[in-house]
Amino acid sequence: MFLVDTNVISEGRKGARADLTVVNFVMQSEQDIFLPVQVIGELQSGVEMLRQRGDLLQSSQLQKWLQTVLHRYSSRILTFDLECAKLWGNLRGSSDQNLIDKQIAAVALAYDLTVVTRNTSHFAGTGVRMLNPFLPDFEPGKPTN
């Protein structure tokens, strides 16, 4: 079971520029993929940044795509609850870097999921299992730590 970071779920939006290994991983693993609420927040933030810049077309397109993601994963979006908050507090005790990623790590630990991300360094030292589907030698069943 996988907890997918923003950079992974967003890869499919790139069309012809998308990393096919990542896109295939998401398609093949879709029923085993969960999203943390933090990813939804990051995606919504992207919509808002585009809107504030005046790029209403891109903002609208991203919002429509986000609605599709919300619908597709509606039963597999994980909240940040009390247990996650406690774990996050422990994780951030050593550093204030990558606070959102540490929240995602806390969700992964609470639900015993493998984090799927390009930014493995953001999760280093948290104790979560990780997969980086952007690596050329990526194997879905081979987590890294």
LOTIRO-822985 format. One line per field, with one value per residue: residue number from 1; residue in one letter; x, y, z of N, C-alpha, C, O in turn. Coordinates in pm, whole numbers, always signed. Example, Ala and Ser with C-alpha at 12.3 -4.5 7.8 and 13.67 -1.06 7.14 Angstrom:
<atoms>
n = 1_2
res = A_S
n.X = +1319_+1285
n.Y = -569_-225
n.Z = +780_+708
ca.X = +1230_+1367
ca.Y = -450_-106
ca.Z = +780_+714
c.X = +1320_+1290
c.Y = -330_+3
c.Z = +780_+787
o.X = +1424_+1341
o.Y = -332_+114
o.Z = +846_+804
</atoms>
This chain:
<atoms>
n = 1_2_3_4_5_6_7_8_9_10_11_12_13_14_15_16_17_18_19_20_21_22_23_24_25_26_27_28_29_30_31_32_33_34_35_36_37_38_39_40_41_42_43_44_45_46_47_48_49_50_51_52_53_54_55_56_57_58_59_60_61_62_63_64_65_66_67_68_69_70_71_72_73_74_75_76_77_78_79_80_81_82_83_84_85_86_87_88_89_90_91_92_93_94_95_96_97_98_99_100_101_102_103_104_105_106_107_108_109_110_111_112_113_114_115_116_117_118_119_120_121_122_123_124_125_126_127_128_129_130_131_132_133_134_135_136_137_138_139_140_141_142_143_144_145
res = M_F_L_V_D_T_N_V_I_S_E_G_R_K_G_A_R_A_D_L_T_V_V_N_F_V_M_Q_S_E_Q_D_I_F_L_P_V_Q_V_I_G_E_L_Q_S_G_V_E_M_L_R_Q_R_G_D_L_L_Q_S_S_Q_L_Q_K_W_L_Q_T_V_L_H_R_Y_S_S_R_I_L_T_F_D_L_E_C_A_K_L_W_G_N_L_R_G_S_S_D_Q_N_L_I_D_K_Q_I_A_A_V_A_L_A_Y_D_L_T_V_V_T_R_N_T_S_H_F_A_G_T_G_V_R_M_L_N_P_F_L_P_D_F_E_P_G_K_P_T_N
n.X = +84_+47_+146_+107_+305_+284_+436_+431_+158_+92_+231_+103_-41_+124_+115_+257_+511_+539_+683_+695_+732_+654_+386_+282_+324_+143_-100_-107_-103_-319_-542_-416_-323_-302_-384_-246_-404_-249_-134_-355_-397_-159_-198_-434_-331_-163_-355_-467_-244_-198_-440_-422_-209_-329_-365_-609_-709_-526_-551_-820_-816_-641_-792_-1014_-887_-798_-1046_-1118_-921_-992_-1242_-1175_-1005_-1152_-1231_-989_-837_-639_-669_-518_-477_-506_-317_-138_-53_+89_+299_+414_+500_+709_+876_+946_+1091_+1366_+1428_+1320_+1288_+1123_+847_+581_+628_+718_+480_+342_+503_+443_+175_+212_+355_+165_-36_+99_+218_+393_+586_+565_+765_+953_+1119_+1301_+1497_+1371_+1233_+1412_+1548_+1310_+1205_+1020_+917_+1022_+962_+1098_+977_+1085_+1342_+1586_+1626_+1399_+1202_+891_+840_+1050_+1139_+1312_+1515
n.Y = -117_+225_+562_+846_+1111_+1460_+1517_+1278_+1204_+1416_+1380_+1257_+1462_+1588_+1503_+1428_+1484_+1349_+1121_+801_+567_+643_+718_+472_+320_+446_+397_+112_+56_+176_+100_+51_+286_+565_+898_+1165_+1425_+1651_+1655_+1716_+1975_+2097_+2076_+2229_+2473_+2523_+2570_+2806_+2981_+3006_+3127_+3372_+3485_+3551_+3366_+3234_+3034_+2813_+2779_+2703_+2464_+2309_+2300_+2151_+1908_+1845_+1806_+1568_+1398_+1410_+1286_+1031_+927_+948_+778_+712_+911_+1029_+1155_+1393_+1305_+1282_+1084_+1098_+1361_+1343_+1173_+1335_+1550_+1423_+1365_+1617_+1724_+1714_+1880_+2168_+2157_+2084_+2059_+1993_+1758_+1602_+1578_+1422_+1196_+1122_+1046_+826_+656_+620_+481_+269_+274_+290_+557_+721_+899_+1157_+1309_+1185_+1256_+1439_+1285_+1137_+979_+962_+716_+600_+373_+399_+468_+554_+631_+768_+700_+552_+275_+179_-35_-154_-318_-277_-118_+175_+317
n.Z = +0_-75_-13_-178_-296_-390_-624_-760_-807_-967_-1200_-1417_-1535_-1709_-1967_-2280_-2187_-1954_-1717_-1810_-1661_-1405_-1449_-1538_-1306_-1127_-1259_-1261_-992_-879_-711_-476_-386_-174_-75_+108_+299_+285_+30_-124_-32_-126_-402_-431_-354_-570_-768_-669_-671_-947_-1019_-880_-1016_-1245_-1444_-1554_-1721_-1697_-1423_-1401_-1550_-1394_-1157_-1243_-1301_-1044_-919_-1044_-941_-668_-680_-784_-585_-353_-139_-43_+70_+314_+642_+868_+1169_+1534_+1616_+1400_+1436_+1676_+1600_+1402_+1558_+1698_+1481_+1381_+1581_+1552_+1340_+1153_+884_+575_+661_+579_+436_+644_+783_+600_+615_+878_+848_+681_+853_+1057_+924_+821_+558_+241_+132_-174_-377_-543_-396_-197_-14_+151_+324_+456_+740_+878_+911_+744_+485_+149_-198_-509_-798_-1009_-1057_-1274_-1247_-1123_-927_-848_-615_-443_-182_-55_+204
ca.X = +0_+131_+105_+168_+339_+232_+511_+396_+20_+87_+308_+11_-91_+224_+92_+370_+635_+534_+769_+605_+746_+571_+246_+246_+316_+17_-212_-106_-117_-423_-625_-333_-271_-372_-333_-263_-472_-148_-119_-471_-368_-57_-260_-524_-243_-123_-470_-480_-131_-226_-551_-374_-122_-412_-370_-737_-726_-450_-613_-944_-779_-588_-903_-1092_-809_-803_-1178_-1111_-840_-1075_-1345_-1111_-943_-1233_-1232_-851_-768_-618_-664_-409_-548_-429_-201_-45_+2_+190_+414_+474_+573_+834_+961_+997_+1175_+1507_+1450_+1201_+1288_+1025_+741_+468_+673_+720_+341_+313_+573_+366_+58_+262_+386_+41_-115_+192_+224_+519_+579_+612_+803_+1083_+1198_+1331_+1578_+1281_+1177_+1524_+1553_+1177_+1170_+921_+961_+1007_+985_+1117_+951_+1155_+1476_+1592_+1622_+1286_+1128_+782_+842_+1180_+1145_+1439_+1501
ca.Y = +0_+339_+699_+913_+1252_+1549_+1507_+1153_+1211_+1522_+1345_+1226_+1585_+1641_+1453_+1366_+1508_+1270_+1005_+687_+472_+694_+708_+329_+278_+497_+325_-27_+46_+271_+52_+45_+421_+658_+1035_+1239_+1554_+1753_+1660_+1791_+2115_+2147_+2091_+2345_+2590_+2547_+2632_+2944_+3061_+3036_+3223_+3503_+3537_+3589_+3259_+3172_+2911_+2707_+2760_+2628_+2329_+2239_+2276_+2039_+1787_+1819_+1748_+1429_+1328_+1398_+1186_+900_+879_+998_+687_+681_+1033_+1010_+1277_+1413_+1296_+1297_+994_+1158_+1482_+1302_+1125_+1452_+1621_+1352_+1377_+1752_+1761_+1726_+1979_+2234_+2148_+1997_+2032_+1923_+1622_+1529_+1543_+1308_+1082_+1082_+972_+696_+575_+587_+385_+166_+284_+327_+687_+720_+1037_+1189_+1381_+1093_+1322_+1509_+1185_+1066_+985_+954_+576_+550_+305_+490_+428_+666_+579_+849_+645_+467_+132_+164_-161_-124_-393_-262_+9_+226_+395
ca.Z = +0_-102_+14_-293_-282_-494_-750_-828_-857_-1068_-1320_-1526_-1597_-1801_-2103_-2350_-2111_-1830_-1700_-1831_-1551_-1295_-1493_-1536_-1166_-1071_-1322_-1220_-846_-838_-601_-355_-363_-85_-79_+233_+278_+254_-116_-173_-1_-218_-534_-426_-350_-709_-835_-620_-720_-1088_-1023_-836_-1122_-1357_-1543_-1522_-1798_-1630_-1292_-1423_-1592_-1277_-1065_-1298_-1280_-900_-890_-1089_-840_-548_-706_-802_-461_-243_-24_-7_+112_+458_+721_+964_+1296_+1657_+1611_+1304_+1497_+1773_+1523_+1339_+1663_+1719_+1361_+1360_+1694_+1513_+1234_+1099_+738_+508_+758_+516_+407_+772_+810_+512_+676_+995_+798_+634_+970_+1129_+845_+772_+411_+178_+65_-312_-401_-604_-294_-87_+89_+243_+415_+518_+886_+940_+934_+648_+364_+35_-337_-600_-932_-1108_-1078_-1394_-1212_-1032_-915_-754_-490_-378_-111_-6_+329
c.X = +89_+65_+180_+185_+288_+305_+478_+256_+7_+153_+217_-44_+4_+207_+215_+502_+644_+633_+678_+615_+656_+424_+199_+233_+181_-102_-221_-135_-236_-505_-549_-277_-365_-306_-349_-331_-372_-127_-236_-449_-264_-114_-354_-444_-195_-233_-478_-366_-152_-336_-503_-279_-200_-421_-495_-761_-654_-510_-738_-914_-726_-698_-989_-1019_-812_-937_-1183_-1033_-923_-1182_-1284_-1061_-1027_-1231_-1091_-769_-761_-602_-542_-475_-454_-303_-95_+23_+111_+317_+489_+555_+706_+930_+1022_+1084_+1320_+1532_+1317_+1197_+1179_+908_+622_+507_+682_+577_+301_+380_+496_+241_+101_+293_+260_-39_-30_+194_+364_+500_+639_+637_+933_+1176_+1231_+1415_+1492_+1227_+1286_+1520_+1418_+1137_+1067_+990_+934_+1029_+1001_+1098_+1018_+1296_+1477_+1582_+1506_+1224_+1020_+789_+968_+1190_+1289_+1414_+1607
c.Y = +124_+472_+785_+1061_+1330_+1531_+1380_+1162_+1313_+1484_+1317_+1346_+1638_+1593_+1386_+1385_+1423_+1155_+882_+582_+513_+679_+563_+277_+321_+420_+180_-45_+124_+225_+44_+182_+500_+795_+1098_+1373_+1664_+1766_+1738_+1941_+2174_+2168_+2212_+2475_+2625_+2614_+2780_+3033_+3100_+3142_+3363_+3567_+3581_+3484_+3176_+3043_+2795_+2676_+2673_+2484_+2247_+2207_+2159_+1908_+1748_+1757_+1601_+1345_+1306_+1291_+1045_+842_+912_+907_+654_+808_+1027_+1143_+1278_+1420_+1309_+1210_+1050_+1281_+1448_+1255_+1241_+1532_+1555_+1370_+1517_+1801_+1784_+1836_+2039_+2232_+2053_+1958_+1956_+1778_+1539_+1494_+1422_+1183_+1031_+1003_+833_+603_+529_+478_+272_+159_+321_+460_+674_+865_+1046_+1244_+1293_+1159_+1396_+1414_+1106_+1084_+976_+811_+520_+470_+400_+418_+555_+615_+659_+795_+552_+318_+100_+26_-140_-198_-374_-128_+46_+299_+497
c.Z = +0_-63_-86_-267_-403_-626_-827_-887_-969_-1200_-1440_-1598_-1705_-1945_-2160_-2275_-1985_-1833_-1706_-1722_-1435_-1329_-1489_-1393_-1106_-1129_-1271_-1070_-792_-718_-469_-317_-272_-101_+59_+204_+243_+103_-176_-149_-95_-358_-537_-421_-490_-789_-798_-668_-866_-1100_-986_-937_-1245_-1466_-1516_-1599_-1731_-1494_-1304_-1463_-1475_-1177_-1113_-1277_-1132_-860_-932_-989_-713_-564_-710_-670_-337_-119_+24_+17_+264_+529_+813_+1101_+1415_+1657_+1516_+1365_+1598_+1703_+1458_+1439_+1693_+1601_+1347_+1475_+1656_+1411_+1189_+947_+690_+599_+699_+486_+535_+815_+725_+568_+798_+954_+753_+750_+1042_+1057_+787_+619_+364_+105_-75_-351_-479_-496_-174_+22_+190_+351_+488_+670_+955_+971_+839_+538_+248_-96_-418_-742_-1044_-1137_-1199_-1365_-1117_-1043_-810_-621_-409_-307_-70_+125_+339
o.X = +193_-56_+303_+92_+253_+240_+495_+236_-79_+132_+252_-90_-35_+279_+272_+596_+746_+662_+595_+516_+591_+345_+89_+143_+114_-193_-330_-186_-251_-535_-610_-194_-486_-189_-455_-316_-409_-104_-217_-479_-278_-81_-353_-486_-186_-206_-495_-389_-125_-326_-538_-269_-145_-480_-489_-826_-713_-518_-758_-979_-761_-698_-1032_-1079_-827_-942_-1245_-1073_-923_-1209_-1335_-1073_-975_-1230_-1073_-650_-863_-530_-474_-523_-337_-195_+24_+143_+214_+428_+612_+666_+807_+1050_+1136_+1143_+1389_+1645_+1214_+1113_+1147_+875_+569_+428_+657_+556_+234_+321_+484_+206_+34_+261_+249_-102_-81_+174_+443_+408_+750_+544_+1013_+1298_+1193_+1405_+1534_+1182_+1257_+1493_+1411_+1045_+1029_+1104_+835_+1104_+928_+1192_+1010_+1361_+1378_+1535_+1514_+1197_+1052_+745_+992_+1244_+1374_+1301_+1612
o.Y = +127_+490_+796_+1129_+1271_+1529_+1376_+1131_+1300_+1550_+1352_+1334_+1724_+1638_+1296_+1308_+1426_+1099_+861_+514_+429_+632_+534_+200_+241_+383_+132_-149_+136_+306_+33_+192_+500_+805_+1085_+1427_+1762_+1876_+1817_+2023_+2288_+2266_+2289_+2575_+2743_+2704_+2866_+3149_+3214_+3234_+3460_+3689_+3642_+3510_+3065_+2952_+2689_+2559_+2580_+2391_+2130_+2099_+2077_+1807_+1630_+1666_+1519_+1234_+1196_+1215_+953_+722_+905_+957_+579_+813_+1022_+1232_+1177_+1525_+1344_+1256_+1048_+1302_+1515_+1291_+1244_+1578_+1624_+1389_+1531_+1908_+1863_+1881_+1972_+2298_+1955_+1840_+1866_+1686_+1419_+1391_+1331_+1075_+910_+904_+734_+484_+414_+393_+189_+53_+377_+473_+623_+945_+952_+1228_+1325_+1121_+1415_+1459_+1020_+1194_+981_+788_+404_+496_+474_+321_+652_+562_+621_+840_+482_+241_+5_-24_-110_-142_-450_-32_-41_+338_+572
o.Z = +66_-79_-80_-222_-506_-731_-949_-1004_-1056_-1302_-1553_-1712_-1783_-2034_-2098_-2296_-1916_-1939_-1618_-1692_-1373_-1247_-1441_-1363_-1041_-1056_-1241_-1028_-671_-630_-362_-226_-289_-136_+121_+94_+177_+53_-268_-235_-139_-425_-633_-479_-525_-869_-884_-702_-904_-1181_-1052_-944_-1337_-1571_-1464_-1548_-1711_-1454_-1226_-1414_-1458_-1118_-1032_-1239_-1099_-778_-864_-956_-657_-471_-647_-646_-225_-7_+120_-11_+333_+483_+831_+1144_+1400_+1694_+1547_+1346_+1605_+1741_+1458_+1409_+1711_+1621_+1305_+1467_+1720_+1397_+1187_+886_+756_+612_+763_+509_+533_+879_+774_+567_+818_+1019_+783_+745_+1084_+1121_+711_+560_+440_+25_-91_-357_-481_-505_-61_+139_+304_+457_+570_+720_+1078_+1049_+851_+502_+249_-105_-399_-802_-1160_-1231_-1223_-1449_-1039_-1152_-695_-520_-314_-364_-53_+152_+436
</atoms>
